[in-house]
Amino acid sequence: MAKANIENCRWCLANGLAGAEPAASNRTQYLMLKLTTPNPSAMVIPVRYVETPFEFNSDEWADLGEMLTEAKRRLDQFQPDGFTIGWNVGATGGQHIFHAYMHVVCRSEKDPKAGQGIRDFLR
Ligand SMILES: [Zn+2]
């Protein structure tokens, strides 16, 4: 399995590779927004270099909730009919950057994949 390392990791903010400043942050998590249609989305990413959410500590889990609420607040401007939220874990699970990142994706009734959940939508 291909793995990034901490020196060239896109989501380690110290590397300056994230492509934009975080839209928000707290003690242990930060928020990136991708406000492009048809599925505007956000990502909640731990500041600490951890590959998967299975490695989160209790502070990271607590702070995740706050950033998830902030993600929804920012995405509500698109008046989504629903959301798909989750992590891809491991190359086999569709993870491309090996620093955990949770997707928060707006869903619309007009979406061709409306009604298809996380197991089908992200394919
Ligand atoms: Zn990283």
Backbone and ligand atoms as CSV (ligand in chain L), in Angstrom:
chain,resi,resn,atom,element,x,y,z
A,1,MET,N,N,0.848,-1.196,0.000
A,1,MET,CA,C,0.000,0.000,0.000
A,1,MET,C,C,0.885,1.249,0.000
A,2,ALA,N,N,0.649,2.149,-0.942
A,2,ALA,CA,C,1.411,3.408,-1.005
A,2,ALA,C,C,1.068,4.282,0.192
A,3,LYS,N,N,2.080,4.823,0.796
A,3,LYS,CA,C,1.841,5.707,1.931
A,3,LYS,C,C,2.640,6.985,1.759
A,4,ALA,N,N,2.019,8.078,2.133
A,4,ALA,CA,C,2.754,9.338,2.176
A,4,ALA,C,C,3.570,9.345,3.459
A,5,ASN,N,N,4.502,10.228,3.548
A,5,ASN,CA,C,5.134,10.421,4.835
A,5,ASN,C,C,4.910,11.856,5.267
A,6,ILE,N,N,5.293,12.138,6.475
A,6,ILE,CA,C,4.945,13.414,7.078
A,6,ILE,C,C,5.578,14.591,6.324
A,7,GLU,N,N,6.701,14.373,5.655
A,7,GLU,CA,C,7.388,15.481,4.987
A,7,GLU,C,C,6.639,15.993,3.759
A,8,ASN,N,N,5.942,15.099,3.053
A,8,ASN,CA,C,5.239,15.571,1.854
A,8,ASN,C,C,3.729,15.417,1.969
A,9,CYS,N,N,3.250,15.295,3.189
A,9,CYS,CA,C,1.811,15.097,3.399
A,9,CYS,C,C,1.057,16.396,3.131
A,10,ARG,N,N,0.043,16.288,2.278
A,10,ARG,CA,C,-0.751,17.459,1.917
A,10,ARG,C,C,-1.523,18.036,3.100
A,11,TRP,N,N,-1.937,17.202,4.027
A,11,TRP,CA,C,-2.807,17.679,5.113
A,11,TRP,C,C,-2.051,18.060,6.383
A,12,CYS,N,N,-0.725,17.918,6.369
A,12,CYS,CA,C,0.075,18.475,7.464
A,12,CYS,C,C,0.303,19.950,7.146
A,13,LEU,N,N,-0.371,20.821,7.864
A,13,LEU,CA,C,-0.392,22.239,7.500
A,13,LEU,C,C,1.003,22.848,7.433
A,14,ALA,N,N,1.930,22.337,8.236
A,14,ALA,CA,C,3.292,22.892,8.255
A,14,ALA,C,C,3.983,22.732,6.906
A,15,ASN,N,N,3.509,21.799,6.075
A,15,ASN,CA,C,4.126,21.579,4.766
A,15,ASN,C,C,3.679,22.605,3.727
A,16,GLY,N,N,2.594,23.341,4.006
A,16,GLY,CA,C,2.118,24.353,3.056
A,16,GLY,C,C,1.594,23.790,1.755
A,17,LEU,N,N,1.097,22.565,1.773
A,17,LEU,CA,C,0.649,21.897,0.541
A,17,LEU,C,C,-0.870,21.775,0.432
A,18,ALA,N,N,-1.604,22.338,1.389
A,18,ALA,CA,C,-3.056,22.129,1.425
A,18,ALA,C,C,-3.789,22.878,0.316
A,19,GLY,N,N,-3.144,23.879,-0.288
A,19,GLY,CA,C,-3.762,24.583,-1.413
A,19,GLY,C,C,-4.647,25.744,-1.008
A,20,ALA,N,N,-4.951,25.857,0.262
A,20,ALA,CA,C,-5.775,26.962,0.770
A,20,ALA,C,C,-5.629,26.986,2.279
A,21,GLU,N,N,-5.983,28.108,2.845
A,21,GLU,CA,C,-5.989,28.195,4.306
A,21,GLU,C,C,-7.218,27.463,4.836
A,22,PRO,N,N,-7.130,26.876,6.016
A,22,PRO,CA,C,-8.334,26.281,6.609
A,22,PRO,C,C,-9.445,27.322,6.761
A,23,ALA,N,N,-10.675,26.878,6.528
A,23,ALA,CA,C,-11.831,27.765,6.683
A,23,ALA,C,C,-12.135,28.002,8.156
A,24,ALA,N,N,-11.723,27.068,8.997
A,24,ALA,CA,C,-11.935,27.171,10.436
A,24,ALA,C,C,-11.032,26.139,11.096
A,25,SER,N,N,-10.826,26.313,12.380
A,25,SER,CA,C,-10.041,25.317,13.104
A,25,SER,C,C,-10.324,25.437,14.593
A,26,ASN,N,N,-9.980,24.394,15.330
A,26,ASN,CA,C,-10.017,24.440,16.792
A,26,ASN,C,C,-8.720,23.807,17.297
A,27,ARG,N,N,-8.709,23.313,18.509
A,27,ARG,CA,C,-7.462,22.812,19.104
A,27,ARG,C,C,-6.810,21.719,18.273
A,28,THR,N,N,-7.618,20.789,17.742
A,28,THR,CA,C,-7.035,19.589,17.129
A,28,THR,C,C,-7.548,19.260,15.731
A,29,GLN,N,N,-8.539,19.999,15.246
A,29,GLN,CA,C,-9.111,19.690,13.929
A,29,GLN,C,C,-9.220,20.972,13.113
A,30,TYR,N,N,-9.153,20.813,11.789
A,30,TYR,CA,C,-9.410,21.980,10.943
A,30,TYR,C,C,-10.339,21.605,9.798
A,31,LEU,N,N,-10.872,22.662,9.171
A,31,LEU,CA,C,-11.913,22.503,8.165
A,31,LEU,C,C,-11.427,23.057,6.833
A,32,MET,N,N,-11.580,22.248,5.788
A,32,MET,CA,C,-11.312,22.718,4.425
A,32,MET,C,C,-12.632,22.660,3.660
A,33,LEU,N,N,-12.880,23.660,2.816
A,33,LEU,CA,C,-14.125,23.718,2.051
A,33,LEU,C,C,-13.838,23.572,0.561
A,34,LYS,N,N,-14.735,22.905,-0.140
A,34,LYS,CA,C,-14.673,22.813,-1.596
A,34,LYS,C,C,-16.078,23.167,-2.081
A,35,LEU,N,N,-16.286,24.453,-2.338
A,35,LEU,CA,C,-17.646,24.953,-2.563
A,35,LEU,C,C,-18.000,24.952,-4.046
A,36,THR,N,N,-17.720,23.842,-4.699
A,36,THR,CA,C,-18.022,23.721,-6.120
A,36,THR,C,C,-19.214,22.804,-6.300
A,37,THR,N,N,-20.057,23.133,-7.290
A,37,THR,CA,C,-21.213,22.305,-7.577
A,37,THR,C,C,-20.775,21.151,-8.481
A,38,PRO,N,N,-21.496,20.042,-8.572
A,38,PRO,CA,C,-22.834,19.867,-8.017
A,38,PRO,C,C,-22.851,19.384,-6.563
A,39,ASN,N,N,-21.759,19.053,-5.993
A,39,ASN,CA,C,-21.762,18.537,-4.623
A,39,ASN,C,C,-20.751,19.296,-3.768
A,40,PRO,N,N,-21.103,20.512,-3.343
A,40,PRO,CA,C,-20.206,21.234,-2.433
A,40,PRO,C,C,-19.875,20.351,-1.239
A,41,SER,N,N,-18.661,20.493,-0.728
A,41,SER,CA,C,-18.259,19.588,0.338
A,41,SER,C,C,-17.276,20.271,1.279
A,42,ALA,N,N,-17.045,19.606,2.379
A,42,ALA,CA,C,-16.055,20.042,3.351
A,42,ALA,C,C,-15.265,18.822,3.776
A,43,MET,N,N,-14.097,19.072,4.342
A,43,MET,CA,C,-13.323,18.001,4.945
A,43,MET,C,C,-12.915,18.444,6.339
A,44,VAL,N,N,-13.065,17.566,7.292
A,44,VAL,CA,C,-12.586,17.808,8.651
A,44,VAL,C,C,-11.340,16.953,8.843
A,45,ILE,N,N,-10.238,17.618,9.188
A,45,ILE,CA,C,-8.915,16.988,9.156
A,45,ILE,C,C,-8.212,17.240,10.493
A,46,PRO,N,N,-7.651,16.214,11.100
A,46,PRO,CA,C,-6.918,16.453,12.344
A,46,PRO,C,C,-5.607,17.193,12.070
A,47,VAL,N,N,-5.250,18.102,12.943
A,47,VAL,CA,C,-3.984,18.826,12.811
A,47,VAL,C,C,-2.820,17.836,12.911
A,48,ARG,N,N,-2.963,16.887,13.803
A,48,ARG,CA,C,-1.916,15.884,14.022
A,48,ARG,C,C,-1.874,14.885,12.865
A,49,TYR,N,N,-0.682,14.443,12.534
A,49,TYR,CA,C,-0.503,13.459,11.470
A,49,TYR,C,C,-0.937,12.084,11.954
A,50,VAL,N,N,-2.144,11.711,11.591
A,50,VAL,CA,C,-2.627,10.355,11.861
A,50,VAL,C,C,-3.254,9.829,10.590
A,51,GLU,N,N,-3.040,8.583,10.328
A,51,GLU,CA,C,-3.463,8.032,9.048
A,51,GLU,C,C,-4.967,7.763,8.990
A,52,THR,N,N,-5.537,7.346,10.098
A,52,THR,CA,C,-6.949,6.966,10.083
A,52,THR,C,C,-7.654,7.475,11.344
A,53,PRO,N,N,-8.988,7.562,11.288
A,53,PRO,CA,C,-9.720,7.998,12.485
A,53,PRO,C,C,-9.597,7.004,13.634
A,54,PHE,N,N,-9.172,5.784,13.356
A,54,PHE,CA,C,-9.015,4.798,14.429
A,54,PHE,C,C,-7.917,5.211,15.410
A,55,GLU,N,N,-7.083,6.148,14.977
A,55,GLU,CA,C,-5.983,6.626,15.835
A,55,GLU,C,C,-6.325,7.908,16.582
A,56,PHE,N,N,-7.532,8.447,16.396
A,56,PHE,CA,C,-7.900,9.691,17.079
A,56,PHE,C,C,-7.858,9.503,18.593
A,57,ASN,N,N,-7.409,10.541,19.285
A,57,ASN,CA,C,-7.501,10.538,20.743
A,57,ASN,C,C,-8.806,11.218,21.163
A,58,SER,N,N,-9.068,11.250,22.446
A,58,SER,CA,C,-10.377,11.740,22.907
A,58,SER,C,C,-10.563,13.224,22.583
A,59,ASP,N,N,-9.521,14.024,22.635
A,59,ASP,CA,C,-9.650,15.443,22.258
A,59,ASP,C,C,-10.018,15.573,20.778
A,60,GLU,N,N,-9.393,14.748,19.949
A,60,GLU,CA,C,-9.675,14.814,18.509
A,60,GLU,C,C,-11.110,14.405,18.215
A,61,TRP,N,N,-11.626,13.428,18.924
A,61,TRP,CA,C,-13.032,13.053,18.725
A,61,TRP,C,C,-13.960,14.171,19.180
A,62,ALA,N,N,-13.639,14.786,20.308
A,62,ALA,CA,C,-14.496,15.868,20.809
A,62,ALA,C,C,-14.486,17.052,19.846
A,63,ASP,N,N,-13.306,17.413,19.368
A,63,ASP,CA,C,-13.181,18.571,18.485
A,63,ASP,C,C,-13.761,18.302,17.099
A,64,LEU,N,N,-13.796,17.036,16.706
A,64,LEU,CA,C,-14.402,16.677,15.423
A,64,LEU,C,C,-15.862,17.131,15.373
A,65,GLY,N,N,-16.571,16.944,16.463
A,65,GLY,CA,C,-17.989,17.322,16.491
A,65,GLY,C,C,-18.187,18.806,16.258
A,66,GLU,N,N,-17.326,19.595,16.856
A,66,GLU,CA,C,-17.424,21.046,16.670
A,66,GLU,C,C,-17.163,21.430,15.211
A,67,MET,N,N,-16.161,20.804,14.603
A,67,MET,CA,C,-15.855,21.117,13.196
A,67,MET,C,C,-16.938,20.585,12.258
A,68,LEU,N,N,-17.564,19.470,12.611
A,68,LEU,CA,C,-18.667,18.951,11.795
A,68,LEU,C,C,-19.834,19.932,11.811
A,69,THR,N,N,-20.127,20.489,12.983
A,69,THR,CA,C,-21.185,21.492,13.086
A,69,THR,C,C,-20.837,22.727,12.256
A,70,GLU,N,N,-19.570,23.118,12.299
A,70,GLU,CA,C,-19.128,24.275,11.507
A,70,GLU,C,C,-19.217,23.968,10.010
A,71,ALA,N,N,-18.875,22.755,9.616
A,71,ALA,CA,C,-18.993,22.361,8.210
A,71,ALA,C,C,-20.437,22.501,7.744
A,72,LYS,N,N,-21.371,22.022,8.549
A,72,LYS,CA,C,-22.785,22.110,8.173
A,72,LYS,C,C,-23.210,23.571,8.069
A,73,ARG,N,N,-22.756,24.376,9.029
A,73,ARG,CA,C,-23.125,25.796,9.006
A,73,ARG,C,C,-22.641,26.451,7.704
A,74,ARG,N,N,-21.442,26.119,7.272
A,74,ARG,CA,C,-20.891,26.711,6.043
A,74,ARG,C,C,-21.587,26.168,4.786
A,75,LEU,N,N,-21.996,24.901,4.829
A,75,LEU,CA,C,-22.586,24.266,3.642
A,75,LEU,C,C,-24.083,24.539,3.514
A,76,ASP,N,N,-24.710,24.976,4.590
A,76,ASP,CA,C,-26.157,25.219,4.543
A,76,ASP,C,C,-26.543,26.291,3.525
A,77,GLN,N,N,-25.576,27.151,3.135
A,77,GLN,CA,C,-25.877,28.167,2.111
A,77,GLN,C,C,-26.319,27.526,0.795
A,78,PHE,N,N,-25.967,26.269,0.567
A,78,PHE,CA,C,-26.351,25.571,-0.661
A,78,PHE,C,C,-27.695,24.865,-0.518
A,79,GLN,N,N,-28.310,24.982,0.643
A,79,GLN,CA,C,-29.602,24.368,0.934
A,79,GLN,C,C,-29.644,22.893,0.514
A,80,PRO,N,N,-28.692,22.112,0.994
A,80,PRO,CA,C,-28.677,20.688,0.623
A,80,PRO,C,C,-29.919,19.964,1.156
A,81,ASP,N,N,-30.332,18.949,0.411
A,81,ASP,CA,C,-31.454,18.116,0.855
A,81,ASP,C,C,-30.978,17.011,1.784
A,82,GLY,N,N,-29.665,16.789,1.806
A,82,GLY,CA,C,-29.093,15.761,2.680
A,82,GLY,C,C,-27.577,15.854,2.623
A,83,PHE,N,N,-26.935,14.953,3.339
A,83,PHE,CA,C,-25.470,14.914,3.356
A,83,PHE,C,C,-25.007,13.460,3.286
A,84,THR,N,N,-23.806,13.264,2.754
A,84,THR,CA,C,-23.091,12.005,2.920
A,84,THR,C,C,-21.807,12.346,3.664
A,85,ILE,N,N,-21.573,11.641,4.760
A,85,ILE,CA,C,-20.453,11.953,5.652
A,85,ILE,C,C,-19.660,10.677,5.908
A,86,GLY,N,N,-18.330,10.775,5.766
A,86,GLY,CA,C,-17.544,9.598,6.115
A,86,GLY,C,C,-16.082,9.679,5.713
A,87,TRP,N,N,-15.351,8.649,6.115
A,87,TRP,CA,C,-13.918,8.529,5.814
A,87,TRP,C,C,-13.699,7.378,4.848
A,88,ASN,N,N,-12.744,7.551,3.934
A,88,ASN,CA,C,-12.179,6.430,3.213
A,88,ASN,C,C,-10.914,6.043,3.982
A,89,VAL,N,N,-10.785,4.787,4.293
A,89,VAL,CA,C,-9.656,4.333,5.123
A,89,VAL,C,C,-8.870,3.266,4.378
A,90,GLY,N,N,-7.598,3.545,4.149
A,90,GLY,CA,C,-6.725,2.609,3.448
A,90,GLY,C,C,-6.909,2.710,1.942
A,91,ALA,N,N,-5.875,2.363,1.198
A,91,ALA,CA,C,-5.948,2.434,-0.263
A,91,ALA,C,C,-7.121,1.617,-0.788
A,92,THR,N,N,-7.362,0.473,-0.188
A,92,THR,CA,C,-8.462,-0.370,-0.626
A,92,THR,C,C,-9.804,0.294,-0.366
A,93,GLY,N,N,-9.849,1.113,0.697
A,93,GLY,CA,C,-11.068,1.845,1.034
A,93,GLY,C,C,-11.228,3.151,0.274
A,94,GLY,N,N,-10.288,3.454,-0.623
A,94,GLY,CA,C,-10.401,4.654,-1.437
A,94,GLY,C,C,-9.678,5.859,-0.877
A,95,GLN,N,N,-8.854,5.656,0.149
A,95,GLN,CA,C,-8.090,6.773,0.721
A,95,GLN,C,C,-6.921,7.108,-0.199
A,96,HIS,N,N,-6.759,8.402,-0.529
A,96,HIS,CA,C,-5.692,8.824,-1.434
A,96,HIS,C,C,-4.594,9.594,-0.721
A,97,ILE,N,N,-4.931,10.253,0.363
A,97,ILE,CA,C,-3.940,10.978,1.171
A,97,ILE,C,C,-3.936,10.289,2.528
A,98,PHE,N,N,-2.759,9.843,2.956
A,98,PHE,CA,C,-2.721,8.972,4.140
A,98,PHE,C,C,-2.539,9.770,5.424
A,99,HIS,N,N,-3.442,10.745,5.541
A,99,HIS,CA,C,-3.647,11.579,6.732
A,99,HIS,C,C,-5.159,11.702,6.784
A,100,ALA,N,N,-5.750,11.212,7.842
A,100,ALA,CA,C,-7.209,11.063,7.922
A,100,ALA,C,C,-7.945,12.339,7.507
A,101,TYR,N,N,-8.991,12.197,6.712
A,101,TYR,CA,C,-9.828,13.342,6.352
A,101,TYR,C,C,-11.257,12.864,6.177
A,102,MET,N,N,-12.156,13.500,6.905
A,102,MET,CA,C,-13.570,13.142,6.860
A,102,MET,C,C,-14.291,14.010,5.845
A,103,HIS,N,N,-14.979,13.379,4.906
A,103,HIS,CA,C,-15.760,14.094,3.903
A,103,HIS,C,C,-17.136,14.443,4.453
A,104,VAL,N,N,-17.581,15.647,4.146
A,104,VAL,CA,C,-18.959,16.073,4.431
A,104,VAL,C,C,-19.483,16.611,3.097
A,105,VAL,N,N,-20.316,15.838,2.428
A,105,VAL,CA,C,-20.703,16.138,1.050
A,105,VAL,C,C,-22.185,16.484,0.986
A,106,CYS,N,N,-22.502,17.632,0.392
A,106,CYS,CA,C,-23.905,18.029,0.203
A,106,CYS,C,C,-24.568,17.105,-0.806
A,107,ARG,N,N,-25.787,16.741,-0.516
A,107,ARG,CA,C,-26.580,15.930,-1.442
A,107,ARG,C,C,-27.834,16.694,-1.834
A,108,SER,N,N,-28.256,16.503,-3.086
A,108,SER,CA,C,-29.416,17.206,-3.617
A,108,SER,C,C,-30.406,16.200,-4.178
A,109,GLU,N,N,-31.685,16.542,-4.038
A,109,GLU,CA,C,-32.722,15.686,-4.645
A,109,GLU,C,C,-32.544,15.602,-6.153
A,110,LYS,N,N,-31.905,16.640,-6.757
A,110,LYS,CA,C,-31.719,16.678,-8.216
A,110,LYS,C,C,-30.494,15.879,-8.661
A,111,ASP,N,N,-29.688,15.461,-7.689
A,111,ASP,CA,C,-28.486,14.683,-7.966
A,111,ASP,C,C,-28.867,13.370,-8.662
A,112,PRO,N,N,-28.180,13.008,-9.762
A,112,PRO,CA,C,-28.499,11.716,-10.408
A,112,PRO,C,C,-28.375,10.535,-9.442
A,113,LYS,N,N,-27.553,10.691,-8.406
A,113,LYS,CA,C,-27.384,9.611,-7.447
A,113,LYS,C,C,-28.183,9.845,-6.161
A,114,ALA,N,N,-29.167,10.721,-6.217
A,114,ALA,CA,C,-30.017,10.938,-5.050
A,114,ALA,C,C,-30.599,9.606,-4.596
A,115,GLY,N,N,-30.618,9.389,-3.315
A,115,GLY,CA,C,-31.157,8.151,-2.768
A,115,GLY,C,C,-30.120,7.061,-2.611
A,116,GLN,N,N,-28.925,7.279,-3.184
A,116,GLN,CA,C,-27.850,6.293,-3.012
A,116,GLN,C,C,-26.928,6.759,-1.895
A,117,GLY,N,N,-26.700,5.908,-0.954
A,117,GLY,CA,C,-25.924,6.241,0.229
A,117,GLY,C,C,-24.441,6.046,0.033
A,118,ILE,N,N,-23.734,6.054,1.142
A,118,ILE,CA,C,-22.273,6.096,1.104
A,118,ILE,C,C,-21.675,4.892,0.370
A,119,ARG,N,N,-22.338,3.785,0.354
A,119,ARG,CA,C,-21.771,2.599,-0.285
A,119,ARG,C,C,-21.818,2.704,-1.803
A,120,ASP,N,N,-22.717,3.556,-2.312
A,120,ASP,CA,C,-22.879,3.653,-3.762
A,120,ASP,C,C,-22.531,5.015,-4.320
A,121,PHE,N,N,-22.775,6.050,-3.536
A,121,PHE,CA,C,-22.649,7.409,-4.053
A,121,PHE,C,C,-21.222,7.776,-4.435
A,122,LEU,N,N,-20.251,7.374,-3.639
A,122,LEU,CA,C,-18.877,7.853,-3.832
A,122,LEU,C,C,-18.105,7.042,-4.867
A,123,ARG,N,N,-18.765,6.183,-5.590
A,123,ARG,CA,C,-18.076,5.416,-6.628
A,123,ARG,C,C,-17.996,6.203,-7.925
L,1,ZN,ZN,ZN,-0.318,14.948,7.168
